[in-house]
Amino acid sequence: MRIEADQVLWSVPESDRAGRPLLVLLHGHGMNERIGFELRHRLPSSLVLASLRGPLRARAGYGWFPLDASFSLGQVASAVSAVLNWLDDQPGNHSSVGLLGFSQGSAIAVQCLRERPTDFAYAAVLSGFLNPLPARGDRELARIRPAVFSGRGGADGLVPRPLVVITERWLATHATLTSKVYPGLGHNVSDEEIADLGVFLEAQLTPQAT
């Protein structure tokens, strides 16, 4: 499983990427790399966005792992490896690397963080969930506690409630968590959530006083 160059949508040309912070976007099931890409106009302008297309066909779009009886944890691991291998192939000249996942993409984002805790400055999960089984980087994450933004709709019935509870509890003990719930919002994002996400990202890009 690989992510090819033509499966990635960049916010700026290659000549304008060096030295800038990179934010990797991972879309939801049945979507593609163009869905949500317009968010770039409402996020900090210093960011370089790379929106990756999931490697599996899913309905009218793409996904990271199946949601039917063919699902296996090995498929999740393969998708995570595809993202990490793609990152390894990129020039290592970004000032920081962050992850932003929506729904199924958030599960991949969090698992990437768990596989390589020190590679990522922060993560954001929207309408998110995670694999509840332990991962090799969990102890290190609990020690360094990278910043994570979690936003979800109060009326989101797509992600099972027990999985939501597990996800939020895990994030609270393995990250420096900013958690937001938006009343009345379903399995989607809202203007208020995007604004809160922008504030979170800006804080991650601002040098901290020492």
HUVENRA-V331131 format. One record per helix or strand of 2 or more residues. SS is the DSSP state (H for helix, E for strand). FROM is the first residue (numbers start at 1). TO is the last residue. If there is no record, write none. Layout:
[[SS | FROM | TO] [SS | FROM | TO]]
This chain:
[[H | 5 | 7] [E | 8 | 10] [H | 14 | 16] [E | 22 | 26] [H | 37 | 42] [E | 48 | 52] [E | 56 | 58] [E | 61 | 63] [H | 73 | 88] [E | 97 | 102] [H | 104 | 115] [E | 122 | 126] [H | 138 | 144] [E | 147 | 153] [H | 161 | 174] [E | 176 | 182] [H | 191 | 205]]
